[in-house]
């Protein structure tokens, strides 16, 4: 990244805001249909953005635990609760990211 250039973080935030809501809906459907392989696959696609943007630990830890449990095929009865924790305050997180995006674009 070039000093003074915000191209990379802008691209990351824009991609997250564009792609993640649909992926979260896919994750919700996979979990409610108890399709654990698909749950793992979708959660794995969401993970890089969540970690790169530094979402609150409560949210990111829940997603990482979903990944772990579905990969190991254990504690699957806890996945729905973990999903609720993962999406907790997601609308607020989106709004914060949109504000950050505006600031970066105006810098």
C-alpha positions as CSV (number, residue, x, y, z in Angstrom):
1,X,0.0,0.0,0.0
2,X,1.3,3.4,-0.9
3,X,1.6,5.9,1.9
4,X,-1.4,8.2,1.8
5,X,-3.3,5.8,-0.5
6,X,-6.4,4.2,0.9
7,X,-7.2,2.1,-2.2
8,X,-6.7,-1.3,-0.6
9,X,-8.8,-0.7,2.6
10,X,-11.5,1.0,0.4
11,X,-11.6,-2.1,-1.8
12,X,-11.8,-4.5,1.1
13,X,-14.6,-2.6,2.8
14,X,-16.5,-2.2,-0.5
15,X,-16.2,-5.9,-1.2
16,X,-17.3,-6.9,2.3
17,X,-20.3,-4.6,2.2
18,X,-21.3,-5.9,-1.3
19,X,-20.7,-9.6,-0.8
20,X,-21.2,-10.4,2.9
21,X,-25.0,-9.8,3.3
22,X,-25.7,-12.4,0.6
23,X,-23.2,-14.8,2.1
24,X,-24.7,-14.4,5.5
25,X,-28.1,-15.2,4.1
26,X,-26.6,-18.3,2.4
27,X,-25.1,-19.2,5.8
28,X,-28.4,-18.8,7.5
29,X,-30.1,-21.1,5.0
30,X,-27.4,-23.7,5.2
31,X,-27.7,-23.8,9.0
32,X,-31.5,-23.9,9.1
33,X,-31.3,-26.8,6.6
34,X,-28.6,-28.5,8.7
35,X,-26.3,-28.7,5.6
36,X,-23.1,-28.7,7.6
37,X,-20.7,-29.1,4.6
38,X,-22.3,-26.0,3.0
39,X,-22.3,-24.2,6.3
40,X,-18.5,-24.7,6.5
41,X,-18.0,-23.7,2.9
42,X,-20.0,-20.4,3.2
43,X,-18.5,-19.5,6.6
44,X,-15.0,-20.1,5.2
45,X,-15.8,-17.6,2.4
46,X,-16.9,-15.0,5.0
47,X,-13.9,-15.5,7.3
48,X,-11.2,-13.4,5.4
49,X,-13.2,-10.2,5.4
50,X,-14.3,-10.7,9.0
51,X,-10.7,-11.1,10.1
52,X,-9.2,-8.5,7.8
53,X,-11.7,-5.8,9.0
54,X,-11.3,-6.7,12.6
55,X,-15.0,-7.3,13.5
56,X,-15.6,-7.5,17.2
57,X,-14.2,-10.6,18.9
58,X,-17.7,-11.8,19.8
59,X,-18.7,-11.9,16.2
60,X,-15.4,-13.3,14.7
61,X,-15.0,-15.9,17.5
62,X,-18.5,-17.2,16.8
63,X,-17.8,-17.5,13.1
64,X,-14.5,-19.3,13.8
65,X,-16.2,-21.7,16.1
66,X,-18.9,-22.4,13.5
67,X,-16.0,-23.3,11.1
68,X,-14.3,-25.5,13.7
69,X,-17.5,-27.4,14.7
70,X,-18.6,-28.0,11.1
71,X,-15.2,-29.1,10.0
72,X,-14.9,-31.5,12.9
73,X,-18.6,-32.6,12.7
74,X,-19.2,-32.0,16.4
75,X,-21.3,-29.8,18.6
76,X,-23.6,-29.2,15.7
77,X,-26.4,-28.4,18.1
78,X,-24.6,-25.2,19.1
79,X,-24.3,-23.9,15.5
80,X,-27.6,-22.0,15.5
81,X,-26.7,-20.1,18.7
82,X,-23.3,-19.3,17.3
83,X,-24.9,-18.0,14.2
84,X,-27.0,-15.6,16.3
85,X,-23.9,-14.4,18.1
86,X,-22.1,-14.0,14.8
87,X,-24.8,-11.7,13.3
88,X,-25.4,-9.8,16.5
89,X,-25.1,-6.1,15.7
90,X,-24.3,-6.9,12.1
91,X,-26.4,-3.9,10.9
92,X,-24.4,-1.6,13.2
93,X,-21.2,-3.1,11.9
94,X,-22.3,-2.4,8.3
95,X,-23.1,1.2,9.2
96,X,-19.7,1.7,10.9
97,X,-18.0,0.3,7.8
98,X,-20.0,2.6,5.6
99,X,-19.0,5.6,7.7
100,X,-15.3,4.5,7.5
101,X,-15.6,4.1,3.8
102,X,-16.9,7.7,3.4
103,X,-14.0,9.0,5.6
104,X,-11.4,7.0,3.5
105,X,-12.9,8.2,0.2
106,X,-12.8,11.8,1.4
107,X,-9.2,11.6,2.6
